[in-house]
Amino acid sequence: MSSPAPKPAGADLRVIVVGRGAVESRLRKDASIELIRAREPLDAIGELAHPIDDESPRRTAVLTPRGTVPPGEEREFVAALRRVDPGAMLIALESTTDGAERAGDGLYDAVAPAWLDAAELRRLTARGRAAPTIPAPIRAESRPAPAEAPVLPAVRSAPAAQSAPGECEPDLPILRAALSGAEIVGACVNEMRRRLADPSATFIADAEAPEPAIGRAAYPVEHRGRTLGWIVSREESSAALARCADWLACWLALREQQSQLRQAAFTDALTGVWNRRYFDKFLPSMLNHARARRHELSLLLFDIDNFKQFNDRFGHAAGDDILREVSKLLRSVVRPCDRVCRIGGDEFAVVFYEPHGPRDPSSRHPQSISTLAARFQRQVQNRRFPKLGSDAPGMLSVSGGLATFPWDAQDPESLIARADGLAMESKNHGKNMILFGPGHNGAGGVITPRNVDSHDGPDHLS
């Protein structure tokens, strides 16, 4: 078992490198830089929107080697970065013959040589952004964008709705909702009504055109050839709604991208359970919640016994099958409020926590959790894995440790360390067991598949 990887101590600059390049290995040597590599441009937008944690540096630079973003999509990519974090410094890297750094090109804040090192990067970021020309907003590809198009022009003036000096930009509430993962359609409709001075304007999320009606205009909201819905109004013409449709398509496309990025950022691709990054965020948050409400929270850390031998003997395809099946079994056992996370190769963590308290008044924490863990162990042992052939029955087992707040530990690091220590003890005592701390009964114990009732019953506890 392993604990969360430590962040660079004293990091004061977050750097997102798009794609692969030699610059990554040079910057990684600087402990004061929190370095993140985004494989694709879309990943860079997600990383910019979601720092690793609250202690991540607020000062950010995005390094994009020329050619990483297709030429036709570069303006759209930069516009998305600007929307997410207007203060981030965007630097294009290119293989220049003279190796000289140049000023921004109207799209990026600076253009630097591909051999950029930490010292040069700090010199660039210390100088600050050069306030380049803001690129045109993302537009639906189904319609050409005019050379100088505002985000959403007002169709007719509405003096009462004008922003006062110093007031936040009207799109800011939409952006905040998008970054937090909240629904943005309501905020978009409100802003659309304000700018059009038309309280009847609304959005229908349906690919099919609405039924024609006298005195009502409708216009499709499209992105990359796909109809996302329709803008409907009783006061505006289709020509006026067409301009709104481009603006709204951008926001809906960004919402979809954000949703996909969130899912990709926090989900293990192989098993479909939550990943290490999610675990590192979720556990401290729920522990604070449990402390405030005086609730119990249990953490189970376990791995699959002799998993490396399975990989070596049957191949990685069989090993992947085991990981997927174990994840499926575990998710079928835990309650909807619990979180299953894959935090390493064959290492898993389960956070058992009911935010609103136990639904069953007779339930006792962590005794109820230990019963659940034993049932899971029995299912793993009895599971047949076709890719293991005739050797499958009885071969699989898990070993782990179960620690409970507040009795075993008071903070995330200590809780992980306690569960990890118990897991190591279970390995040293012959495997195929889960050791748990004292809990409120003042005594620890051992969970094995034999501990659970042999009769058939529900796979999860109330």
N, C-alpha and C positions, 0 to 999 in steps of 0.2 A: 504494500500500500504506500501511497505517496501523498504528501500534503500539497496545497496549492503552490505553484511556482511563484517565488518572490518577484515583485516588480523592482526595476532598477531604483536603488535608493537615491533620493534627491533628484529624480528626473524632472526637468523643467521645460522640455520641448517634446511634443508628440510629432512623430514623422511617419507619414503613410507613403510607402513606396508602391507604385502601381506596376505590376508585372515583375519580371526578374531583371537583375542588373548588378554590375559590380559595386554600385554605390551602396547596396544593402550590406555587404560584408564590411565595407569601410566604416559605415555609420554604427554598425553593431558593436564596435569596439569602444564607443563612447557611452559610459554608464549613465550619463545625465540625459540621454535620449531614450524615450520610449518608442521603439521601432516596431512598426506593423507593416507586414507585406500583404497587399491586396492582389490576388491573382488576376482579377478582371477589373475594368473600370467601374462596373456596377458594385463590386465588393468595396471599392474605395469610398463610394458614396455612403454605403452602409457603415463602414468603419468610422467615417467622419461624424456620422449622426449618432453613433453609439460608442462612446469611450469605454475602455475596459472596466473602469469603476469611477467613483466620485473623486478619487485621488489622481486620476490621469491629468497631465498638464493641460491647461486650457489653451496655451499657445501651440498652434498646429501648423505644419507645413505638409503639403501634398506634392510629391515628386513624381512626375510623369515623363518617362523617356519617350522621345518622339517616335511615332510609329506604333506605340502601344494602343492608342485610341484610333480607330479608323478615321481618316480625314473628314468624311461627311458627318461624323458624330461628335467631333471634338467640341464644337460650340455648345451642343446640347449637354455634353459631359461637364464642361466648365460651368454652365448655367446652373446645373443641378448642385454642384459643389458650392456655388455662391449662395444658393437658397438655403442649404443646410447650415453653413457657417460662413457668413460674410467676412469674418475676421481672419479666416485661414489664408495662409500665403500659398499660392499656387505657382509651382516652379516647373518649367519644361526642361528636360535634359536632352542634349543633343551632342553628337560627336563632332565638335567643331575642330577645324584644322589648327587654329591658333590657340584653342583652349581658353578663350576669353569669355568672361560672363557678360551678358548683354542685358539691357533694360527690358522691361516687359514689352511684349509684342502686341498689346491691345487685347489679348485674350488671357495670357498668363501674366503674373506679377513680375516674373523674371525668367530669363532663359540662361541656363547654366550648362557648363560642360559635363559630359557623362562621368568624368572622374571626380566629381564633387566630393569633398571630404567634410568631416564634421566642422572643422575650423571655417571653411568657406561657407558652409550652410549657416553657421551661426552669424557670420558677417552679413549674409543676405537677410536673415530673419530679423536681426537687430535693426536693420535699416527700415524695416516695416514695409507694408504694402505700398505700391506706387499708385494706387487708385486707378487701375486700368479701365478701359471702356467696358461697361457691363454688357455682356453678350445678350443677344435677343433671347427671350424666354423660350422654353421648350414648347414646340407647337406640334399639333397632330400632323403626321406625315402625309395625310390624305389631301392636304391643302397647302399650296406654296405660301411661305411667309413673306409679307412685304418687307422691304429693306428697313423701314423704320416703323415698327409696329409696337405700340404700348401694350402692356400686359392685358388690360381690358379697358378700352376707351369708354367714357361715359357717353351714352346715347343722347341724353339731354341733361342739362345742368340741374343739380339738386343742392342749392346753397346750404341747406341745413345739414347736409351729410358730409360737407367738406371737412377734411382733417385740419385741426388747429395746429399752429406751429408747435413742434416738440411732441405731437401726438404720435403714437406708434403707427407704423405703416398698416393699412387695412388688411393686407395679406398675412400679417404676423400671427393672428389667432389661428389661421388655417395651418400655417407652418408649424406652430407649436403643437397643434393637435396631431399633425402628421408625424412629427418626431416622437411624440409620446405613444404612438400607436393607437390613438383614439380615432373615432370616426370623423371624417372631415366634410362629408356631404352637407350637413346642416350648416356649418360655417361657410361653405362655398355658396350655398343658396342665399344665405343672409347677405353676404358681400355682393352677390350678383344683383339682388333686389335693391341694395343701397346704391350701387353704381348706375343701375338702369332707372332708378326711382320708380320701380314697378313692383308693388307688393304681390302681384299675381304670379310672377315668374317662379317656376319650380323646376325640379329635375325628376324625371321618371327613369329609374334604373331598369330598363327593359330593352332588349335588342329589337323587339318588334315595334313598329311605329304605332303611336296612340291612335285611337279612333278619331277620324275627322270630326270637327265640331265648328259650328258657326261662331265667328268672333274669336277663334283660338288658333294661334300659330305654334308650330312645332318644328324643331330643328335637331338633327342627329348630332350627338357628341361622339366623335370617332377618334381612334388612335391606332395607327399602323393597320388601317383597313378593317378594324374591328369596331362595331358599334357598342359603346358602353352604356348608352341611354339616350334620352331626349330632353331638351329644354323646351318647356311649354309656357306660353304667356298669352294673356288675353289683351294685352296692351301694345305689344311690340310686333314688328314685322319680322319675317324670316331673315331678312338681311341684317337686322340688328342682332338677332339671336345667333347668327353665324359667327359673329365676333366673340360672343360669350362662349360659344361651343369650343373654340380653339383654346381659350383660357382654361375652361373647366376640364377639357381633355388632358391638359398638362397636369393638373392637380390629381385627377383620378389615376393617371399613369404613375405619378410619383407615389400615390398611396399604395398601388399594387406592387411597385418595386420595393417600397419600405416593408410591406407585409412579407414579401418573398425573402428579403434580406434578414428580417428578424427571424424567420423560420430557419433559414440557412445558418445564421450566426449562432443559434442556440440549440440546434438539433443535431444529434449524431447521425451522419449520413447512412451508416451501415445498419443500425438497429432501429432508428426512428425514435429513440428515447432522448431525453435532454442530454446535453453535453457538458464538458467540464466548465466551459465559460458560464453557462447558465447556473450550474451548481455554485460557482464562486460568487455569483450575484444573489441567488435565491436564499442560500443558507443564512448569511448575515441578516438579510431583510426579515426573514421569518423568525429568526432568533430574537430580533428586536421587538417584533410583534408579540411573540410569546412572553417576553419579559414584561412588556407593558400590560398584558392581559392576565399575567400570572397563570399561563398555560404551560403544559409540558410539551416538549419536542424531542423526538428521538432520531438519531442518525445511525443508519446501518451501513457499514463499509464491508464489502466482501469481494472475493474473486473466485474464479473457477479452479479447483484443485488440479494440478498437473496439466494446465492448459497447454503449455509449450509442448508437452509430449504428444498431445492430440494433434497439434499443428504439424509436428515433425513426422508423426506416423501416418496421418490421414490426409495431410495437405491443408493449405490455407483456405481452400474453398469449404472444406468440412469445418474448419475452425470458425469461419464466418457464419456458417449455418448454426453452429452451437451458440454463438453470441446472439444471433437473431432469435433463436428459439428460447434461450434463457430470458432475454428481454421481454419476449411475448408472454412467457409464463409469469414473470414478475409483475407485469402490468395487469395481468388478469387477476392477480391476488390483491394488490394494494387498493386502497380506497381512492376515489376521484381527487381528493384533496392532497394526497401524497405525491411525491415527485421521485421518479426513477431517472437516474443519470448514469451515463457511462463516462467515467473520468479517466480511463486509461485503456490499455489493450484489452485485458479481461477483468478490469477493476470496475466495480459499480458502487454507487452510493444511492441510498434511499432516504429521503427526508420524510419522516412520519409526523404530520402536524395537521390538526384540525383548527382552523382559524376561529371558528365559532364555538369551540368546545365539542366534546363527544356527543354524537346524536343519541347514543344509548347511555342512559344514566348509570347503568351497571358496568359499563366498560371501565377498566382500570389500566392506566398507562404507567409503565410500559408492558405490563403482563399481557395485555391484548395484542401488543405488537409482537411479543415473543411467540405467541401462538400462531400469528400470521406468518412469521419467519419460518417456523417449523413446517408449516403447510407448504410453503414455497420449496423448502429443502426436499420434502417428500416428492413433490411434483418433478423436481429436477432429477432426482434419483430414478424415478419411474419412467421418465421420458425416453422414448426410443428415437434415435437419430439415424435415419436411413443411411447417411453417408459414412457412418462408422461401421456399417455391416453387422455381422453377427456378434461383434464384441460390444455393441451398444448397451444392452441392459446392465444396470448397476454400476456403470463405469464413471458416471458423472456425479460430482458432489461439489459443494461450495463451503468455504470457510470465511468467517467474518467476525466482526465485533459490533455490538450495539451499545451506544452511549446515549444517555438521556439528560437533557437540561430540565431542571437546574441542579440535579444531584451529582452528576458525573463531571460537569463542567459548566462554566458561566459565559463563555465566549466562543465564537466559531473555531478559532485556532485550537483552543483547548479541547473542544468537543471532537474535532477531527483527530487530534493526537490521541485522545482517550479511546475512540473507536478503532483507530489504527493499531494501538497497542494491544487491545483485546483481540483484534484480528490476527496479529502476529502470535499471540498466545495460543489461539485456536490451531494455527499451523503447527506450532511446536508440540501440541498435545495430540497429534495424530490426524488432524484435518477432519473434514465433514462435520463441523460443528460451528456454532455461533455463540461466542461468549458475550454476556451482557453485564452491565454495571448494576449497582445496588438498586437504583430507582427509589421510590418512596417506601419500599418494604425493607430497606436497609441491608439487603443481601443480594449478591450477584447470582449468576447461574449459567447453565449451559443449555443451549438449544440444539437438539439433534432431530432428525426425521422421526425418531421413535417417541419424541415428546408429544407429538400431536395426536389427537383422537383419530382412531382408525376408521371411524364411520364416515360415510360420505356426507358432505355438507357444503354450505356456500364457501367459495374460494376467497371471499373478502369479509372483513368484519364491519359491523355497523358502527 
